């Protein structure tokens, strides 16, 4: 059967009767869209509709199926066979359409289950934490903890010995929910990588990660003394974004400002030229009006101390691309402020942190980098 030819014939017959598509659809009755589909050769009327069309246009079913008028059309049996064939074609078409829809729905269901399983098992499965800590004798600033679903990786980073004490060994541990010490490692150095699986065969379970984050300690043994350092563990990254969002410009929010890492090489050259060398590094003392400024550089550790009007301010930072600044302020020998500020090229600083960083850079620029 030529559907296009049948469609053109129905169109011709409709025009001869001066009927619109809506008018013909109301006589049958069917929708206007069904009439349009026949005339465009997209579908075929069923057997009952063909009989009604034959009555409306005064033509036989065979003529409708042939797409033209036939002069000798007295074969009733052939008409019945043709109608049966039409019904079979339409029925098969409906079955194929239903099967196609069912198959599509099954594929979509399987895909949804797969994506849902992947989302559940992967969402928030990787966490990255930065680790740092400082007291009067020791400092560590570039530690990192990476936690996945199966394993955890811990690297404390370099331990800065502020007073050049001879370290015998260190112990890294955390306190669990029962406030019991759980040792992660014990060695004579800190800059090593620890890996452990979660579960019964690992050092600890996944549920204990929160206790490690909140209660991580480093015990340092030196010169027959023991020094305990409480470490700060701060989340830096987690793959918990459902949709990607573009990073907003830092200057769009006045509460945050960008900061650049301090330049170690320039500071070192200036301290070598202007400072006094000692066993620990270089020292520079400056008196300016009512201020006394003391600047020390020990390896990459920069210390700036300013005394004025019974007030002492100090900045201590280890100069790398990821600089951590420890700031303290004393008034009449009483500490009034103590704050840690972390800086890298993309750092967002709050107003109080920006003020600490700004004053530090002003002293560096005034007495080191821009001084004659």
C-alpha positions in Angstrom: 0.0 0.0 0.0 1.1 3.5 -0.9 0.2 5.6 2.1 1.1 8.8 0.3 -1.2 8.0 -2.7 -4.0 7.1 -0.3 -3.5 10.4 1.5 -3.6 12.4 -1.6 -6.8 10.6 -2.7 -8.5 11.3 0.7 -7.4 15.0 0.3 -8.9 15.1 -3.2 -12.2 13.6 -2.1 -12.5 15.9 0.9 -11.9 19.0 -1.4 -14.6 17.6 -3.8 -17.1 17.6 -0.9 -15.9 21.1 0.2 -15.1 19.8 3.6 -12.4 21.1 5.9 -10.3 18.7 8.0 -12.3 19.7 11.0 -15.6 19.1 9.1 -14.5 15.6 8.0 -13.2 14.8 11.5 -16.6 15.6 13.0 -18.5 13.4 10.5 -16.4 10.3 11.3 -15.8 11.2 14.2 -12.0 11.5 14.8 -9.6 14.3 15.6 -8.4 16.8 13.0 -4.9 15.6 13.6 -5.9 12.1 12.5 -7.3 13.4 9.2 -4.1 15.5 8.7 -2.0 12.4 9.4 -3.9 10.4 6.7 -3.6 13.1 4.1 0.2 13.4 4.7 0.7 9.7 4.3 1.9 9.2 7.9 -0.8 6.8 9.0 -3.7 4.6 7.6 -7.3 4.7 8.8 -8.5 1.6 10.5 -11.2 -0.7 8.9 -14.2 0.9 10.4 -13.0 4.4 9.5 -12.4 3.3 5.9 -16.0 2.1 5.6 -17.3 5.4 7.0 -15.0 7.3 4.6 -16.3 5.2 1.7 -19.9 6.1 2.6 -19.1 9.9 3.0 -17.2 10.1 -0.4 -19.3 7.4 -2.2 -16.3 5.2 -3.1 -15.4 1.7 -2.2 -12.8 0.6 0.4 -10.7 -0.9 -2.4 -10.7 2.5 -4.2 -9.6 4.2 -0.9 -6.8 1.6 -0.5 -5.8 1.9 -4.2 -5.7 5.7 -3.9 -7.8 6.1 -7.0 -11.3 5.4 -8.5 -11.8 1.9 -9.9 -14.5 1.4 -12.6 -15.4 -2.2 -11.8 -15.5 -2.8 -8.0 -17.9 -5.6 -7.2 -15.6 -7.9 -5.3 -16.9 -8.0 -1.8 -14.6 -10.7 -0.7 -11.5 -8.7 -1.8 -12.9 -5.8 0.2 -13.1 -7.9 3.3 -9.5 -9.2 2.8 -8.3 -5.6 2.3 -10.0 -4.4 5.5 -8.5 -7.3 7.5 -5.1 -6.4 6.1 -5.6 -2.8 7.2 -6.5 -3.8 10.7 -3.5 -6.1 10.9 -1.2 -3.3 9.8 -2.7 -0.8 12.3 -2.6 -3.4 15.1 1.1 -4.2 14.4 1.9 -0.5 14.3 0.3 0.0 17.7 2.2 -3.0 19.1 5.5 -1.8 17.8 4.8 1.7 19.2 3.9 0.2 22.7 7.0 -2.0 22.7 9.2 1.0 21.7 7.8 3.1 24.6 8.2 0.2 27.0 11.8 -0.5 25.9 12.6 3.2 26.2 11.2 3.3 29.7 13.2 0.3 30.7 16.4 1.8 29.4 15.6 5.1 31.3 14.9 3.1 34.5 18.2 1.2 34.3 20.1 4.4 33.6 18.4 6.2 36.5 19.3 3.3 38.8 22.9 3.3 37.7 23.2 7.1 38.1 21.5 7.0 41.5 23.9 4.2 42.7 26.9 6.2 41.4 25.7 9.4 43.1 25.1 7.6 46.4 28.4 5.9 46.4 30.5 8.8 45.1 28.8 11.9 46.6 31.0 13.4 49.4 33.3 10.4 49.2 36.5 12.4 49.1 37.5 14.9 51.8 40.7 16.9 52.0 41.8 18.6 55.2 44.7 21.0 55.9 46.7 20.4 59.1 48.7 23.0 61.0 49.7 23.8 64.6 52.1 26.0 66.5 53.4 26.7 70.1 56.4 28.4 71.5 58.9 25.7 70.5 57.6 24.0 67.3 55.5 24.7 64.3 54.0 22.7 61.4 52.0 24.3 58.6 51.7 22.2 55.5 50.1 18.9 56.7 47.3 17.3 54.7 44.7 14.5 55.3 42.9 12.9 52.4 40.0 10.6 53.2 38.2 8.4 50.7 35.6 5.7 51.1 38.2 3.0 51.4 41.5 4.6 52.6 42.9 7.6 54.4 46.2 9.3 53.7 47.9 11.5 56.3 51.0 13.6 55.9 51.9 16.0 58.7 54.6 17.9 56.8 57.8 19.5 57.9 58.2 20.3 61.7 59.8 23.7 62.3 62.0 23.7 65.3 61.8 27.3 66.4 64.4 27.1 69.2 66.6 24.5 67.5 65.9 21.8 70.1 67.2 18.4 69.3 64.2 16.2 68.6 64.4 12.6 69.7 61.0 11.3 68.4 57.4 12.3 67.7 54.1 10.7 68.2 51.0 11.5 66.2 47.7 10.5 67.8 44.1 11.4 68.3 41.6 10.8 71.0 38.6 8.6 70.2 35.0 8.8 71.5 36.2 7.3 74.8 38.9 9.9 75.1 41.5 7.2 74.6 44.7 7.8 72.7 44.9 6.1 69.3 48.5 6.3 67.9 48.8 6.9 64.1 52.6 6.7 64.0 55.6 7.2 66.2 59.0 8.0 64.6 62.0 10.3 64.7 60.7 12.5 61.9 57.3 13.9 60.9 57.5 14.4 57.1 56.3 10.9 56.2 53.2 9.6 54.4 50.8 7.4 56.4 48.2 5.3 54.6 45.5 3.1 56.2 42.4 1.2 55.1 39.2 1.8 56.9 37.5 -1.2 58.6 38.7 -4.1 60.7 42.0 -4.4 59.0 42.9 -0.7 59.2 44.1 1.6 62.0 40.6 3.0 62.6 37.1 3.0 61.2 35.5 5.6 59.0 33.3 6.7 61.9 36.4 7.7 63.8 37.4 10.4 61.2 35.4 13.1 63.1 37.4 12.4 66.3 40.7 12.5 64.3 39.7 15.9 62.9 38.7 17.4 66.3 41.3 15.8 68.5 44.6 15.4 66.7 47.8 15.9 68.6 51.5 15.7 68.0 53.8 14.8 71.0 57.4 15.8 70.6 60.2 14.4 72.8 63.4 16.5 73.0 66.2 17.0 75.6 64.4 14.8 78.1 61.3 16.9 77.7 57.9 16.3 76.2 56.0 18.9 74.3 52.4 18.4 73.1 51.1 20.3 70.1 47.3 20.5 69.4 46.8 20.4 65.7 44.2 22.3 63.8 42.5 20.3 61.1 40.4 22.3 58.7 38.3 21.0 55.8 39.7 22.3 52.5 37.7 20.3 49.9 34.9 17.8 49.5 33.3 16.5 46.3 29.8 17.4 47.5 28.7 19.7 44.7 25.7 18.5 42.7 26.1 21.2 40.1 29.2 23.1 39.2 29.2 26.7 40.1 31.7 29.2 38.8 34.0 30.8 41.3 32.8 34.3 42.1 35.2 37.1 41.7 36.9 37.9 45.0 36.3 41.6 44.7 32.5 41.2 44.5 32.3 40.9 48.2 33.8 43.7 50.3 34.1 41.3 53.3 36.8 39.4 51.5 39.9 40.5 49.7 42.6 38.6 47.8 46.1 38.2 49.1 49.4 37.1 47.5 52.1 34.9 49.0 55.0 36.7 50.6 58.2 36.7 48.4 60.8 34.8 50.3 63.8 35.4 47.9 63.5 39.2 48.1 63.1 39.1 51.9 66.1 36.9 52.3 68.3 39.1 50.1 67.3 42.2 52.1 68.0 40.5 55.4 71.4 39.3 54.2 72.3 42.9 53.2 70.8 44.8 56.1 70.6 42.3 59.0 73.1 40.7 61.3 73.9 37.0 60.8 73.7 34.7 63.8 73.5 30.9 64.4 69.8 30.9 63.7 69.7 33.1 60.7 69.5 36.9 60.3 68.3 39.6 62.7 67.5 43.3 62.1 66.5 45.8 64.7 65.0 49.2 63.8 64.0 52.2 66.0 61.5 54.5 64.3 60.0 57.4 66.4 58.0 55.6 69.1 58.3 52.1 67.6 61.0 49.4 68.1 60.9 46.8 65.3 62.6 43.5 65.6 62.8 41.3 62.4 64.3 37.8 62.3 64.6 35.3 59.5 65.4 31.7 60.4 65.4 29.5 57.3 62.0 30.4 55.9 60.4 31.4 59.2 59.9 35.2 59.4 59.3 36.9 62.7 58.3 40.6 63.0 57.8 42.1 66.5 56.8 45.7 67.0 56.9 47.4 70.5 55.1 50.7 71.1 53.2 52.3 74.1 53.2 49.1 76.3 51.8 47.2 73.3 53.6 44.3 71.6 52.5 42.9 68.2 54.1 39.9 66.6 53.7 38.2 63.2 55.2 34.8 62.6 55.0 33.1 59.2 56.7 30.4 57.2 57.3 31.8 53.7 55.9 29.4 51.1 53.2 29.6 48.4 50.8 28.5 51.2 51.7 30.9 54.0 50.4 30.5 57.5 50.6 33.6 59.7 50.4 33.5 63.5 49.5 36.9 65.0 49.5 37.9 68.6 48.9 41.2 70.4 49.9 42.0 74.0 48.8 45.0 76.0 50.7 45.5 79.3 52.0 41.9 79.0 48.5 40.4 78.7 47.7 38.7 75.4 44.5 40.2 73.9 44.5 38.7 70.4 45.9 35.4 69.1 44.9 34.4 65.5 46.0 32.1 62.7 45.6 33.4 59.1 46.3 31.1 56.1 47.2 32.7 52.8 47.7 31.5 49.2 47.1 33.1 45.8 43.3 32.4 46.0 42.8 33.2 49.7 39.6 35.0 50.8 40.3 37.1 53.8 37.7 38.4 56.3 38.0 42.0 57.5 40.0 41.2 60.7 42.3 38.8 58.8 42.9 41.4 56.1 43.9 43.9 58.7 46.5 41.5 60.2 47.9 40.7 56.7 47.9 44.4 55.7 49.9 45.5 58.7 52.4 42.7 58.2 53.0 43.6 54.5 53.3 47.3 55.4 56.2 46.6 57.8 57.8 44.2 55.3 57.6 46.8 52.5 58.6 49.7 54.6 61.6 48.3 56.4 62.8 45.6 54.0 61.6 45.6 50.4 61.2 49.3 49.7 63.8 50.6 52.1 67.1 52.1 50.9 
